[in-house]
Amino acid sequence: MTGSRAGGADRSGPGFEMDAPLFVISVAAQLAGMHAQTLRSYDREGLVSPGRTAGGGRRYSHRDIELLREVQRLSQDEGVNRAGIRRIIELEAQVDALRLRIAEMSDQIADLQDALLNARLDATNAAANAIAGLRRDVVPWQQPSTALVAWRRPRR
């Protein structure tokens, strides 16, 4: 879509839900700039599937309204037929799902890199402590001397 799904206007906040089914078909048609019969047609064809009430009435969300506008734009401005629009919608849904998966995997990679760094530091410290312990056993520790030793190269 044109940014509606992948980070359009920030409408987040208390009480705002993009997928909440709020609008009856007449209001949704008005908001999308279409006739209600067009919305029914899109629903029958599976292009835009609104939520349903217990009695079967359609309820459109903000995301549905954005999708309706995108379908209309593709159809009228770009000349894409309904089969093409359906395919575009499917592919964009796949792209959105893949972007979400990439974000999840990026977070997992960052967590694993942190864990690896910590494990390396722990292993380095453990090895240094083990080596230090061995050196104390093999080579006795001596207080450093401040004595000066003169050395001359022997003559040949």
Order of alpha helices (4+ residues) and beta strands (2+ residues): alpha-alpha-beta-beta-alpha-alpha
